């Protein structure tokens, strides 16, 4: 049971495949257009129930409950060693150093 007032993430289907634009690539047209939204759960619910949430902007959005207390999962990618070399070149250039 996920309690009312919990910060959650829901998924909502915006367009079914039959409603998608004919101008899309064939593989894109074959899948529904979905969105994910985070907000505060307005009623107690079980995972995967259809629920209403209130977003930080005050919108009420309905969708399928996918996650409680969602984590931030973004990053800046893997370390690229060449960036250190490029940084040194730029610093030297700014100082007027020539090699």
Secondary structure, DSSP 8 states (H G I E B T S, - for coil): -B-TT-EEEEEEEEE-GGGS-TTS-HHHHTS-EEEEEEEEESS-B-TT-EEEEE-TTS-EEEEEEEEES--------S--THHHHHHHHHHHHHHT---
